[in-house]
Amino acid sequence: MKHKVLIVEDEPLLRSMAVDLVEDAGFEAFEAGNASEAILILETTPGIRILFTDIDMPGSMDGLMLAAAVRDRWPPIQIIVVSGKQTPSAWDMPDRSVFFPKPYDIEKVTDQLHKMAA
């Protein structure tokens, strides 16, 4: 059984690239264009192991707010946060989450996904 990864990215091309990365690494990918869609998927799809979210998104929550909400509501879910515009401080990141700047190193992200799923 493949581990489930939820990718949250508002840019369709970048979301598609992240889905390819996750699927090429051997995971099942679910995708959302914003935090509201992501919460709905988390509420209706059991077994998501990893959240992979961009910080900069339109809507009521950015990726850091989403990551904090996921850490609070679904503590077992591992979290990867990415951004091409900002580097969050350790204080802004939820516990047990990892940050990668965009453009991210595919090998490093793949290694991190495998570590988190282990």
LOKOLBA-951823 format. One line per field, with one value per residue (C-alpha): x, y, z; residue in one letter; residue number from 1. Coordinates in Angstrom, 3 decimals, always signed. Each point is the difference from the previous one (the first is absolute). Last residue first. Layout:
x <- c(X;...)
y <- c(Y;...)
z <- c(Z;...)
res <- c(A;...)
n <- c(NUM;...)
This chain:
x <- c(+9.381;-2.318;+1.839;+3.395;-1.308;-1.466;+3.281;+2.034;-2.371;+0.322;+3.809;+0.042;-2.394;+2.094;-2.493;-0.487;-1.270;+1.236;-0.601;-1.380;-0.556;-2.680;+0.268;-1.434;-1.771;+2.123;-0.352;+2.382;+2.672;-0.076;-1.686;+2.044;-1.918;-0.785;+0.684;-1.785;-0.310;-1.402;+0.231;-2.191;-0.418;-3.542;-0.204;-1.382;-3.172;-1.934;+2.808;+2.772;-2.514;-1.019;+3.663;+0.773;-3.043;+1.118;+3.473;-1.444;-2.132;-3.522;-3.131;+0.662;+2.960;+3.127;+3.639;+1.247;+0.012;-1.105;+1.024;-2.109;+1.062;-1.733;-3.520;-1.789;-3.649;-1.285;-3.115;+1.199;+3.498;-1.479;-2.269;+2.939;+2.052;-2.801;-0.199;+3.806;+0.287;+0.469;-0.237;+1.579;+0.122;+3.078;+0.583;+3.678;+2.748;+2.611;-1.141;-3.494;+1.284;+2.173;-2.782;-2.483;+2.531;+0.344;-3.796;-0.268;+2.699;-1.935;-3.342;+1.289;-2.103;+2.020;-1.141;+1.291;-1.528;+2.152;-1.433;+2.241;-0.271;-1.352)
y <- c(+5.258;+2.451;+3.072;-1.368;-0.912;+3.486;+1.566;-2.024;+1.087;+3.643;-0.264;-1.697;+2.541;+2.970;+2.800;+3.048;+1.103;-0.030;-3.174;+0.055;-2.984;-0.548;-1.907;+2.836;+2.726;+2.629;+3.685;-0.144;-1.735;+3.062;-0.228;+0.467;+2.097;+0.384;-3.330;-1.953;-3.588;-1.639;-3.758;-1.375;-3.461;-0.939;-1.646;+3.161;+0.289;+2.908;+2.121;-0.896;+0.433;+3.446;+1.047;-1.222;+1.863;+3.209;-0.495;-0.700;+3.144;+0.048;+1.999;-0.083;+0.498;-2.082;+0.693;-2.645;-2.985;-3.259;-3.670;-1.731;-3.590;-3.109;+0.247;-3.081;+0.953;+2.238;+2.044;+2.418;+0.288;+0.691;+2.722;+1.548;+0.071;+1.611;+2.784;+0.370;+0.638;-1.720;-3.544;-3.216;-3.632;-2.043;-3.723;-0.615;-1.845;+2.759;+0.515;+0.666;+2.703;+1.678;-0.162;+1.529;+2.756;+0.774;+0.139;+2.365;+2.218;+0.136;+0.620;+2.842;-0.087;-2.747;-2.483;-3.545;-2.712;-3.142;-3.491;-3.006;-2.767;-3.416)
z <- c(+7.483;-1.783;+1.288;-1.015;-3.482;-0.498;+1.203;-2.522;-2.792;+1.097;-0.003;-3.425;-1.513;+1.176;+0.493;-2.179;+2.375;+3.606;+2.040;+3.553;+2.318;+2.633;+3.271;+2.095;-1.982;-1.758;+0.835;+2.976;-2.110;-2.243;-3.374;-3.162;-2.475;-3.686;-1.697;+2.680;+1.224;+3.164;+0.631;+2.785;+1.582;+1.029;+3.443;+1.688;-2.129;+1.503;+1.521;-2.467;-2.837;+1.263;+0.350;-3.537;-1.351;+1.721;-1.474;-3.452;-0.098;+1.340;-0.962;-3.713;-2.297;+0.420;+0.858;+2.424;-2.365;+1.554;+0.097;+2.668;+0.749;+1.349;-1.451;+1.329;-0.133;-2.772;+0.841;+2.694;-1.489;-3.447;+1.432;+1.883;-3.222;-2.010;+2.610;+0.025;-3.738;-3.364;+1.349;-1.227;+1.100;-0.888;+0.623;+0.741;-1.872;-0.352;-3.614;+1.403;+2.363;-2.650;-2.610;+2.474;+0.769;-3.725;-0.373;+2.966;-1.518;-3.289;+1.746;+2.238;+3.204;+1.699;+2.651;-0.498;+2.199;+0.225;+0.467;+0.704;-2.572;+0.975)
res <- c(A;A;M;K;H;L;Q;D;T;V;K;E;I;D;Y;P;K;P;F;F;V;S;R;D;P;M;D;W;A;S;P;T;Q;K;G;S;V;V;I;I;Q;I;P;P;W;R;D;R;V;A;A;A;L;M;L;G;D;M;S;G;P;M;D;I;D;T;F;L;I;R;I;G;P;T;T;E;L;I;L;I;A;E;S;A;N;G;A;E;F;A;E;F;G;A;D;E;V;L;D;V;A;M;S;R;L;L;P;E;D;E;V;I;L;V;K;H;K;M)
n <- c(118;117;116;115;114;113;112;111;110;109;108;107;106;105;104;103;102;101;100;99;98;97;96;95;94;93;92;91;90;89;88;87;86;85;84;83;82;81;80;79;78;77;76;75;74;73;72;71;70;69;68;67;66;65;64;63;62;61;60;59;58;57;56;55;54;53;52;51;50;49;48;47;46;45;44;43;42;41;40;39;38;37;36;35;34;33;32;31;30;29;28;27;26;25;24;23;22;21;20;19;18;17;16;15;14;13;12;11;10;9;8;7;6;5;4;3;2;1)
